[in-house]
Amino acid sequence: MAQFIINLNAMRPASQKFIIHVLDNTHIFVQPHMAEMIRSAIAEFRDLNSYEKPA
């Protein structure tokens, strides 16, 4: 998920980047006002990449 968040940040213009600092492979400081947008993007990513057994 950290790489997903880093890529999400990289796709934004410089004025809209939200990562403050990458601490390590699992911890990232981000702008607090962007937290809900990040959660929504992760939820959408998980929904698109989940397996559903055919009926």
CHARMM-style PDB file with segment names, atoms N, HN, CA, C and O in Angstrom:
ATOM      1  N   MET     1       0.811  -1.195   0.000  1.00  0.00      PROA
ATOM      2  CA  MET     1       0.000   0.000   0.000  1.00  0.00      PROA
ATOM      3  C   MET     1       0.859   1.266   0.000  1.00  0.00      PROA
ATOM      4  O   MET     1       0.470   2.285  -0.570  1.00  0.00      PROA
ATOM      5  N   ALA     2       2.019   1.198   0.636  1.00  0.00      PROA
ATOM      6  HN  ALA     2       2.335   0.370   1.099  1.00  0.00      PROA
ATOM      7  CA  ALA     2       2.883   2.388   0.647  1.00  0.00      PROA
ATOM      8  C   ALA     2       3.272   2.773  -0.773  1.00  0.00      PROA
ATOM      9  O   ALA     2       3.261   3.954  -1.119  1.00  0.00      PROA
ATOM     10  N   GLN     3       3.614   1.789  -1.598  1.00  0.00      PROA
ATOM     11  HN  GLN     3       3.623   0.830  -1.317  1.00  0.00      PROA
ATOM     12  CA  GLN     3       3.989   2.090  -2.976  1.00  0.00      PROA
ATOM     13  C   GLN     3       2.800   2.663  -3.740  1.00  0.00      PROA
ATOM     14  O   GLN     3       2.978   3.545  -4.580  1.00  0.00      PROA
ATOM     15  N   PHE     4       1.596   2.181  -3.465  1.00  0.00      PROA
ATOM     16  HN  PHE     4       1.452   1.464  -2.782  1.00  0.00      PROA
ATOM     17  CA  PHE     4       0.393   2.717  -4.089  1.00  0.00      PROA
ATOM     18  C   PHE     4       0.224   4.192  -3.732  1.00  0.00      PROA
ATOM     19  O   PHE     4      -0.073   5.013  -4.600  1.00  0.00      PROA
ATOM     20  N   ILE     5       0.414   4.526  -2.456  1.00  0.00      PROA
ATOM     21  HN  ILE     5       0.656   3.859  -1.751  1.00  0.00      PROA
ATOM     22  CA  ILE     5       0.280   5.921  -2.009  1.00  0.00      PROA
ATOM     23  C   ILE     5       1.360   6.795  -2.638  1.00  0.00      PROA
ATOM     24  O   ILE     5       1.085   7.926  -3.041  1.00  0.00      PROA
ATOM     25  N   ILE     6       2.575   6.287  -2.725  1.00  0.00      PROA
ATOM     26  HN  ILE     6       2.798   5.368  -2.398  1.00  0.00      PROA
ATOM     27  CA  ILE     6       3.661   7.041  -3.360  1.00  0.00      PROA
ATOM     28  C   ILE     6       3.341   7.293  -4.829  1.00  0.00      PROA
ATOM     29  O   ILE     6       3.558   8.398  -5.327  1.00  0.00      PROA
ATOM     30  N   ASN     7       2.832   6.289  -5.524  1.00  0.00      PROA
ATOM     31  HN  ASN     7       2.656   5.392  -5.119  1.00  0.00      PROA
ATOM     32  CA  ASN     7       2.460   6.468  -6.931  1.00  0.00      PROA
ATOM     33  C   ASN     7       1.285   7.428  -7.082  1.00  0.00      PROA
ATOM     34  O   ASN     7       1.251   8.222  -8.022  1.00  0.00      PROA
ATOM     35  N   LEU     8       0.329   7.364  -6.170  1.00  0.00      PROA
ATOM     36  HN  LEU     8       0.357   6.719  -5.406  1.00  0.00      PROA
ATOM     37  CA  LEU     8      -0.811   8.280  -6.188  1.00  0.00      PROA
ATOM     38  C   LEU     8      -0.314   9.720  -6.048  1.00  0.00      PROA
ATOM     39  O   LEU     8      -0.791  10.619  -6.741  1.00  0.00      PROA
ATOM     40  N   ASN     9       0.623   9.926  -5.168  1.00  0.00      PROA
ATOM     41  HN  ASN     9       1.011   9.196  -4.605  1.00  0.00      PROA
ATOM     42  CA  ASN     9       1.227  11.247  -4.968  1.00  0.00      PROA
ATOM     43  C   ASN     9       1.991  11.691  -6.218  1.00  0.00      PROA
ATOM     44  O   ASN     9       1.911  12.857  -6.606  1.00  0.00      PROA
ATOM     45  N   ALA    10       2.724  10.783  -6.847  1.00  0.00      PROA
ATOM     46  HN  ALA    10       2.789   9.836  -6.532  1.00  0.00      PROA
ATOM     47  CA  ALA    10       3.541  11.110  -8.015  1.00  0.00      PROA
ATOM     48  C   ALA    10       2.698  11.532  -9.215  1.00  0.00      PROA
ATOM     49  O   ALA    10       3.166  12.291 -10.064  1.00  0.00      PROA
ATOM     50  N   MET    11       1.470  11.050  -9.294  1.00  0.00      PROA
ATOM     51  HN  MET    11       1.090  10.433  -8.604  1.00  0.00      PROA
ATOM     52  CA  MET    11       0.592  11.378 -10.424  1.00  0.00      PROA
ATOM     53  C   MET    11      -0.017  12.769 -10.306  1.00  0.00      PROA
ATOM     54  O   MET    11      -0.602  13.263 -11.269  1.00  0.00      PROA
ATOM     55  N   ARG    12       0.107  13.406  -9.158  1.00  0.00      PROA
ATOM     56  HN  ARG    12       0.583  13.004  -8.375  1.00  0.00      PROA
ATOM     57  CA  ARG    12      -0.491  14.722  -8.940  1.00  0.00      PROA
ATOM     58  C   ARG    12       0.482  15.829  -9.329  1.00  0.00      PROA
ATOM     59  O   ARG    12       1.696  15.632  -9.268  1.00  0.00      PROA
ATOM     60  N   PRO    13      -0.040  16.997  -9.730  1.00  0.00      PROA
ATOM     61  CA  PRO    13       0.850  18.128 -10.010  1.00  0.00      PROA
ATOM     62  C   PRO    13       1.593  18.557  -8.730  1.00  0.00      PROA
ATOM     63  O   PRO    13       1.152  18.256  -7.621  1.00  0.00      PROA
ATOM     64  N   ALA    14       2.689  19.241  -8.892  1.00  0.00      PROA
ATOM     65  HN  ALA    14       3.047  19.485  -9.793  1.00  0.00      PROA
ATOM     66  CA  ALA    14       3.527  19.636  -7.750  1.00  0.00      PROA
ATOM     67  C   ALA    14       2.746  20.389  -6.677  1.00  0.00      PROA
ATOM     68  O   ALA    14       3.018  20.225  -5.488  1.00  0.00      PROA
ATOM     69  N   SER    15       1.791  21.203  -7.078  1.00  0.00      PROA
ATOM     70  HN  SER    15       1.570  21.337  -8.044  1.00  0.00      PROA
ATOM     71  CA  SER    15       1.027  21.999  -6.110  1.00  0.00      PROA
ATOM     72  C   SER    15       0.045  21.151  -5.294  1.00  0.00      PROA
ATOM     73  O   SER    15      -0.480  21.619  -4.283  1.00  0.00      PROA
ATOM     74  N   GLN    16      -0.210  19.902  -5.725  1.00  0.00      PROA
ATOM     75  HN  GLN    16       0.216  19.522  -6.546  1.00  0.00      PROA
ATOM     76  CA  GLN    16      -1.183  19.052  -5.029  1.00  0.00      PROA
ATOM     77  C   GLN    16      -0.553  17.824  -4.385  1.00  0.00      PROA
ATOM     78  O   GLN    16      -1.272  16.927  -3.945  1.00  0.00      PROA
ATOM     79  N   LYS    17       0.746  17.765  -4.323  1.00  0.00      PROA
ATOM     80  HN  LYS    17       1.330  18.493  -4.681  1.00  0.00      PROA
ATOM     81  CA  LYS    17       1.408  16.615  -3.696  1.00  0.00      PROA
ATOM     82  C   LYS    17       1.122  16.639  -2.198  1.00  0.00      PROA
ATOM     83  O   LYS    17       1.071  17.705  -1.583  1.00  0.00      PROA
ATOM     84  N   PHE    18       0.935  15.455  -1.619  1.00  0.00      PROA
ATOM     85  HN  PHE    18       0.976  14.589  -2.118  1.00  0.00      PROA
ATOM     86  CA  PHE    18       0.501  15.385  -0.224  1.00  0.00      PROA
ATOM     87  C   PHE    18       1.465  14.649   0.695  1.00  0.00      PROA
ATOM     88  O   PHE    18       1.272  14.666   1.910  1.00  0.00      PROA
ATOM     89  N   ILE    19       2.489  14.009   0.163  1.00  0.00      PROA
ATOM     90  HN  ILE    19       2.647  13.995  -0.824  1.00  0.00      PROA
ATOM     91  CA  ILE    19       3.453  13.311   1.021  1.00  0.00      PROA
ATOM     92  C   ILE    19       4.414  14.331   1.621  1.00  0.00      PROA
ATOM     93  O   ILE    19       5.012  15.139   0.911  1.00  0.00      PROA
ATOM     94  N   ILE    20       4.548  14.274   2.941  1.00  0.00      PROA
ATOM     95  HN  ILE    20       4.062  13.618   3.518  1.00  0.00      PROA
ATOM     96  CA  ILE    20       5.479  15.145   3.647  1.00  0.00      PROA
ATOM     97  C   ILE    20       6.843  14.464   3.727  1.00  0.00      PROA
ATOM     98  O   ILE    20       7.869  15.070   3.417  1.00  0.00      PROA
ATOM     99  N   HSD    21       6.843  13.178   4.152  1.00  0.00      PROA
ATOM    100  HN  HSD    21       6.010  12.686   4.403  1.00  0.00      PROA
ATOM    101  CA  HSD    21       8.102  12.454   4.292  1.00  0.00      PROA
ATOM    102  C   HSD    21       7.839  10.953   4.282  1.00  0.00      PROA
ATOM    103  O   HSD    21       6.897  10.485   4.922  1.00  0.00      PROA
ATOM    104  N   VAL    22       8.664  10.193   3.558  1.00  0.00      PROA
ATOM    105  HN  VAL    22       9.429  10.573   3.038  1.00  0.00      PROA
ATOM    106  CA  VAL    22       8.600   8.734   3.575  1.00  0.00      PROA
ATOM    107  C   VAL    22       9.610   8.260   4.614  1.00  0.00      PROA
ATOM    108  O   VAL    22      10.817   8.440   4.451  1.00  0.00      PROA
ATOM    109  N   LEU    23       9.101   7.651   5.688  1.00  0.00      PROA
ATOM    110  HN  LEU    23       8.120   7.504   5.821  1.00  0.00      PROA
ATOM    111  CA  LEU    23       9.986   7.193   6.761  1.00  0.00      PROA
ATOM    112  C   LEU    23      10.678   5.884   6.405  1.00  0.00      PROA
ATOM    113  O   LEU    23      11.895   5.758   6.537  1.00  0.00      PROA
ATOM    114  N   ASP    24       9.889   4.907   5.951  1.00  0.00      PROA
ATOM    115  HN  ASP    24       8.900   5.009   5.843  1.00  0.00      PROA
ATOM    116  CA  ASP    24      10.416   3.605   5.540  1.00  0.00      PROA
ATOM    117  C   ASP    24       9.394   2.951   4.619  1.00  0.00      PROA
ATOM    118  O   ASP    24       8.512   3.633   4.096  1.00  0.00      PROA
ATOM    119  N   ASN    25       9.497   1.651   4.415  1.00  0.00      PROA
ATOM    120  HN  ASN    25      10.213   1.097   4.840  1.00  0.00      PROA
ATOM    121  CA  ASN    25       8.609   0.958   3.474  1.00  0.00      PROA
ATOM    122  C   ASN    25       7.156   0.880   3.928  1.00  0.00      PROA
ATOM    123  O   ASN    25       6.282   0.555   3.125  1.00  0.00      PROA
ATOM    124  N   THR    26       6.882   1.168   5.184  1.00  0.00      PROA
ATOM    125  HN  THR    26       7.592   1.433   5.837  1.00  0.00      PROA
ATOM    126  CA  THR    26       5.512   1.036   5.687  1.00  0.00      PROA
ATOM    127  C   THR    26       4.966   2.283   6.368  1.00  0.00      PROA
ATOM    128  O   THR    26       3.814   2.284   6.801  1.00  0.00      PROA
ATOM    129  N   HSD    27       5.758   3.342   6.476  1.00  0.00      PROA
ATOM    130  HN  HSD    27       6.694   3.341   6.125  1.00  0.00      PROA
ATOM    131  CA  HSD    27       5.318   4.548   7.174  1.00  0.00      PROA
ATOM    132  C   HSD    27       5.574   5.791   6.333  1.00  0.00      PROA
ATOM    133  O   HSD    27       6.686   6.020   5.857  1.00  0.00      PROA
ATOM    134  N   ILE    28       4.521   6.589   6.157  1.00  0.00      PROA
ATOM    135  HN  ILE    28       3.617   6.403   6.543  1.00  0.00      PROA
ATOM    136  CA  ILE    28       4.598   7.800   5.350  1.00  0.00      PROA
ATOM    137  C   ILE    28       3.850   8.918   6.081  1.00  0.00      PROA
ATOM    138  O   ILE    28       2.731   8.712   6.549  1.00  0.00      PROA
ATOM    139  N   PHE    29       4.462  10.089   6.178  1.00  0.00      PROA
ATOM    140  HN  PHE    29       5.372  10.256   5.798  1.00  0.00      PROA
ATOM    141  CA  PHE    29       3.762  11.266   6.690  1.00  0.00      PROA
ATOM    142  C   PHE    29       3.081  11.946   5.509  1.00  0.00      PROA
ATOM    143  O   PHE    29       3.715  12.220   4.490  1.00  0.00      PROA
ATOM    144  N   VAL    30       1.770  12.217   5.654  1.00  0.00      PROA
ATOM    145  HN  VAL    30       1.255  11.994   6.482  1.00  0.00      PROA
ATOM    146  CA  VAL    30       1.014  12.891   4.599  1.00  0.00      PROA
ATOM    147  C   VAL    30       0.288  14.102   5.180  1.00  0.00      PROA
ATOM    148  O   VAL    30       0.137  14.229   6.395  1.00  0.00      PROA
ATOM    149  N   GLN    31      -0.157  14.985   4.293  1.00  0.00      PROA
ATOM    150  HN  GLN    31      -0.034  14.881   3.306  1.00  0.00      PROA
ATOM    151  CA  GLN    31      -0.946  16.143   4.719  1.00  0.00      PROA
ATOM    152  C   GLN    31      -2.248  15.626   5.341  1.00  0.00      PROA
ATOM    153  O   GLN    31      -2.918  14.789   4.736  1.00  0.00      PROA
ATOM    154  N   PRO    32      -2.619  16.104   6.528  1.00  0.00      PROA
ATOM    155  CA  PRO    32      -3.815  15.587   7.207  1.00  0.00      PROA
ATOM    156  C   PRO    32      -5.109  15.767   6.413  1.00  0.00      PROA
ATOM    157  O   PRO    32      -6.008  14.931   6.507  1.00  0.00      PROA
ATOM    158  N   HSD    33      -5.216  16.838   5.640  1.00  0.00      PROA
ATOM    159  HN  HSD    33      -4.486  17.517   5.564  1.00  0.00      PROA
ATOM    160  CA  HSD    33      -6.459  17.075   4.900  1.00  0.00      PROA
ATOM    161  C   HSD    33      -6.630  16.105   3.724  1.00  0.00      PROA
ATOM    162  O   HSD    33      -7.699  16.072   3.115  1.00  0.00      PROA
ATOM    163  N   MET    34      -5.607  15.319   3.393  1.00  0.00      PROA
ATOM    164  HN  MET    34      -4.738  15.345   3.888  1.00  0.00      PROA
ATOM    165  CA  MET    34      -5.688  14.372   2.285  1.00  0.00      PROA
ATOM    166  C   MET    34      -5.980  12.947   2.740  1.00  0.00      PROA
ATOM    167  O   MET    34      -6.118  12.054   1.904  1.00  0.00      PROA
ATOM    168  N   ALA    35      -6.075  12.719   4.036  1.00  0.00      PROA
ATOM    169  HN  ALA    35      -5.962  13.445   4.714  1.00  0.00      PROA
ATOM    170  CA  ALA    35      -6.242  11.364   4.569  1.00  0.00      PROA
ATOM    171  C   ALA    35      -7.479  10.665   4.016  1.00  0.00      PROA
ATOM    172  O   ALA    35      -7.403   9.495   3.641  1.00  0.00      PROA
ATOM    173  N   GLU    36      -8.600  11.348   3.957  1.00  0.00      PROA
ATOM    174  HN  GLU    36      -8.661  12.299   4.261  1.00  0.00      PROA
ATOM    175  CA  GLU    36      -9.832  10.711   3.472  1.00  0.00      PROA
ATOM    176  C   GLU    36      -9.729  10.376   1.987  1.00  0.00      PROA
ATOM    177  O   GLU    36     -10.218   9.330   1.561  1.00  0.00      PROA
ATOM    178  N   MET    37      -9.107  11.237   1.199  1.00  0.00      PROA
ATOM    179  HN  MET    37      -8.709  12.086   1.546  1.00  0.00      PROA
ATOM    180  CA  MET    37      -8.922  10.963  -0.225  1.00  0.00      PROA
ATOM    181  C   MET    37      -8.046   9.720  -0.408  1.00  0.00      PROA
ATOM    182  O   MET    37      -8.314   8.892  -1.278  1.00  0.00      PROA
ATOM    183  N   ILE    38      -7.004   9.592   0.412  1.00  0.00      PROA
ATOM    184  HN  ILE    38      -6.786  10.264   1.119  1.00  0.00      PROA
ATOM    185  CA  ILE    38      -6.116   8.428   0.325  1.00  0.00      PROA
ATOM    186  C   ILE    38      -6.885   7.165   0.701  1.00  0.00      PROA
ATOM    187  O   ILE    38      -6.772   6.144   0.022  1.00  0.00      PROA
ATOM    188  N   ARG    39      -7.660   7.228   1.769  1.00  0.00      PROA
ATOM    189  HN  ARG    39      -7.753   8.058   2.320  1.00  0.00      PROA
ATOM    190  CA  ARG    39      -8.474   6.061   2.175  1.00  0.00      PROA
ATOM    191  C   ARG    39      -9.439   5.647   1.072  1.00  0.00      PROA
ATOM    192  O   ARG    39      -9.606   4.455   0.810  1.00  0.00      PROA
ATOM    193  N   SER    40     -10.074   6.617   0.427  1.00  0.00      PROA
ATOM    194  HN  SER    40      -9.939   7.584   0.640  1.00  0.00      PROA
ATOM    195  CA  SER    40     -11.010   6.321  -0.653  1.00  0.00      PROA
ATOM    196  C   SER    40     -10.304   5.681  -1.844  1.00  0.00      PROA
ATOM    197  O   SER    40     -10.819   4.734  -2.438  1.00  0.00      PROA
ATOM    198  N   ALA    41      -9.138   6.191  -2.189  1.00  0.00      PROA
ATOM    199  HN  ALA    41      -8.719   6.961  -1.706  1.00  0.00      PROA
ATOM    200  CA  ALA    41      -8.377   5.636  -3.307  1.00  0.00      PROA
ATOM    201  C   ALA    41      -7.931   4.207  -3.004  1.00  0.00      PROA
ATOM    202  O   ALA    41      -7.944   3.355  -3.892  1.00  0.00      PROA
ATOM    203  N   ILE    42      -7.540   3.939  -1.767  1.00  0.00      PROA
ATOM    204  HN  ILE    42      -7.529   4.632  -1.045  1.00  0.00      PROA
ATOM    205  CA  ILE    42      -7.150   2.579  -1.378  1.00  0.00      PROA
ATOM    206  C   ILE    42      -8.347   1.649  -1.437  1.00  0.00      PROA
ATOM    207  O   ILE    42      -8.232   0.526  -1.928  1.00  0.00      PROA
ATOM    208  N   ALA    43      -9.496   2.097  -0.944  1.00  0.00      PROA
ATOM    209  HN  ALA    43      -9.590   3.009  -0.546  1.00  0.00      PROA
ATOM    210  CA  ALA    43     -10.709   1.267  -0.975  1.00  0.00      PROA
ATOM    211  C   ALA    43     -11.103   0.942  -2.414  1.00  0.00      PROA
ATOM    212  O   ALA    43     -11.474  -0.192  -2.716  1.00  0.00      PROA
ATOM    213  N   GLU    44     -11.025   1.921  -3.290  1.00  0.00      PROA
ATOM    214  HN  GLU    44     -10.723   2.843  -3.045  1.00  0.00      PROA
ATOM    215  CA  GLU    44     -11.352   1.698  -4.701  1.00  0.00      PROA
ATOM    216  C   GLU    44     -10.361   0.714  -5.326  1.00  0.00      PROA
ATOM    217  O   GLU    44     -10.763  -0.175  -6.076  1.00  0.00      PROA
ATOM    218  N   PHE    45      -9.085   0.866  -5.024  1.00  0.00      PROA
ATOM    219  HN  PHE    45      -8.759   1.588  -4.414  1.00  0.00      PROA
ATOM    220  CA  PHE    45      -8.049  -0.035  -5.528  1.00  0.00      PROA
ATOM    221  C   PHE    45      -8.308  -1.460  -5.058  1.00  0.00      PROA
ATOM    222  O   PHE    45      -8.206  -2.399  -5.848  1.00  0.00      PROA
ATOM    223  N   ARG    46      -8.637  -1.631  -3.797  1.00  0.00      PROA
ATOM    224  HN  ARG    46      -8.719  -0.868  -3.155  1.00  0.00      PROA
ATOM    225  CA  ARG    46      -8.921  -2.968  -3.257  1.00  0.00      PROA
ATOM    226  C   ARG    46     -10.156  -3.577  -3.903  1.00  0.00      PROA
ATOM    227  O   ARG    46     -10.170  -4.771  -4.202  1.00  0.00      PROA
ATOM    228  N   ASP    47     -11.191  -2.775  -4.123  1.00  0.00      PROA
ATOM    229  HN  ASP    47     -11.180  -1.805  -3.880  1.00  0.00      PROA
ATOM    230  CA  ASP    47     -12.407  -3.281  -4.768  1.00  0.00      PROA
ATOM    231  C   ASP    47     -12.123  -3.751  -6.188  1.00  0.00      PROA
ATOM    232  O   ASP    47     -12.661  -4.767  -6.628  1.00  0.00      PROA
ATOM    233  N   LEU    48     -11.287  -3.023  -6.900  1.00  0.00      PROA
ATOM    234  HN  LEU    48     -10.849  -2.198  -6.543  1.00  0.00      PROA
ATOM    235  CA  LEU    48     -10.953  -3.383  -8.272  1.00  0.00      PROA
ATOM    236  C   LEU    48     -10.063  -4.619  -8.356  1.00  0.00      PROA
ATOM    237  O   LEU    48     -10.050  -5.307  -9.377  1.00  0.00      PROA
ATOM    238  N   ASN    49      -9.328  -4.897  -7.299  1.00  0.00      PROA
ATOM    239  HN  ASN    49      -9.339  -4.338  -6.471  1.00  0.00      PROA
ATOM    240  CA  ASN    49      -8.374  -5.996  -7.302  1.00  0.00      PROA
ATOM    241  C   ASN    49      -8.771  -7.148  -6.396  1.00  0.00      PROA
ATOM    242  O   ASN    49      -7.912  -7.898  -5.931  1.00  0.00      PROA
ATOM    243  N   SER    50     -10.065  -7.294  -6.142  1.00  0.00      PROA
ATOM    244  HN  SER    50     -10.762  -6.685  -6.520  1.00  0.00      PROA
ATOM    245  CA  SER    50     -10.507  -8.417  -5.307  1.00  0.00      PROA
ATOM    246  C   SER    50     -11.149  -9.494  -6.184  1.00  0.00      PROA
ATOM    247  O   SER    50     -11.796  -9.198  -7.188  1.00  0.00      PROA
ATOM    248  N   TYR    51     -10.959 -10.705  -5.791  1.00  0.00      PROA
ATOM    249  HN  TYR    51     -10.432 -10.945  -4.975  1.00  0.00      PROA
ATOM    250  CA  TYR    51     -11.486 -11.848  -6.534  1.00  0.00      PROA
ATOM    251  C   TYR    51     -12.861 -12.222  -6.035  1.00  0.00      PROA
ATOM    252  O   TYR    51     -13.092 -12.317  -4.830  1.00  0.00      PROA
ATOM    253  N   GLU    52     -13.768 -12.432  -6.957  1.00  0.00      PROA
ATOM    254  HN  GLU    52     -13.580 -12.355  -7.936  1.00  0.00      PROA
ATOM    255  CA  GLU    52     -15.099 -12.925  -6.612  1.00  0.00      PROA
ATOM    256  C   GLU    52     -15.305 -14.241  -7.346  1.00  0.00      PROA
ATOM    257  O   GLU    52     -15.184 -14.309  -8.569  1.00  0.00      PROA
ATOM    258  N   LYS    53     -15.613 -15.271  -6.594  1.00  0.00      PROA
ATOM    259  HN  LYS    53     -15.711 -15.216  -5.601  1.00  0.00      PROA
ATOM    260  CA  LYS    53     -15.816 -16.592  -7.172  1.00  0.00      PROA
ATOM    261  C   LYS    53     -17.044 -16.569  -8.077  1.00  0.00      PROA
ATOM    262  O   LYS    53     -18.105 -16.094  -7.672  1.00  0.00      PROA
ATOM    263  N   PRO    54     -16.905 -17.079  -9.300  1.00  0.00      PROA
ATOM    264  CA  PRO    54     -18.071 -17.115 -10.208  1.00  0.00      PROA
ATOM    265  C   PRO    54     -19.206 -17.945  -9.618  1.00  0.00      PROA
ATOM    266  O   PRO    54     -18.969 -18.915  -8.898  1.00  0.00      PROA
ATOM    267  N   ALA    55     -20.417 -17.562  -9.924  1.00  0.00      PROA
ATOM    268  HN  ALA    55     -20.610 -16.774 -10.509  1.00  0.00      PROA
ATOM    269  CA  ALA    55     -21.592 -18.262  -9.391  1.00  0.00      PROA
ATOM    270  C   ALA    55     -21.826 -19.578 -10.088  1.00  0.00      PROA
ATOM    271  OT1 ALA    55     -22.774 -20.291  -9.758  1.00  0.00      PROA
TER     272      ALA     55
END
